[in-house]
Amino acid sequence: MFTVELRFYEELNDFLARDRRKRAYSFSFAERRSVKDLIESQGVPHTEVDLILANGESVGFEYIVRDGDRISVYPRFESFDIGRVSRLGRPPLRQCRFIADVHLGKLVRRLRLLGFDCLYNPRWGDAELAARSAVEKRILLTRDRGLLKRAVVSHGVFLHSDAAAEQLKEVLRRLDLTGRVRPLARCLKCNGDLKPVAEEVVRDRVPARTLRYIHRYLECDQCGKVYWKGTHWSRLRRIIREALSPSGSDADSPPRS
Ligand SMILES: [Zn+2]
């Protein structure tokens, strides 16, 4: 029998049973196991963990837990001096590209609006989402912690909110993406790239009234949909502004743990 003391920090507490939140608690188990397995058995997906300390020393997911260990588990951006310890060393993906779970259609449109590459198909099941995330090196966005626990998934973000506007902020904050926003770069409908196109080429796909006022157009290189800064543009600009503003989020509030 092994007995350890566990303590989870910050938003990792959201995954725990109520009586285990924001405090150290004792946990016993019979079989030898890795710390990754132990953490996931508490309900916390490995993708959400950035730093593990066993008796004050940083350890990797493969660390085999010993009887009496004191284990502390931190998410990203925990305000904690980590000068002497090392994070889990998950190599960052070279490009920040996403794949989103089936219930996140609204978030997907917002990410594309900000120019981020985000695959989405409401017909994809968990196995396909996980496999595509691994093969195409895409960050998996989901509210399903079981999906993030799949071993094949290396990069994922669990969305704590169920509102699209707040989910967008969670993604931007967690991955520090506010400097990489490129509005009007991606098709909201199919995720294709938008390229400038001559007015003459799109003339028959744009209302005559619009042609009188607007002379710059973009075309999706995959589905051919035409975009311009028309009447919807002010609404879209507001969504972008809200996503990038720090207010209304809990970014400024004191640490919750
Ligand atoms: Zn398109």
Residues whose N, C-alpha, C, O or C-beta is under 5 A from the ligand:
A	BS01	ZN	C187 K189 C190 N191 G192 C220 Q222 C223 G224 K225
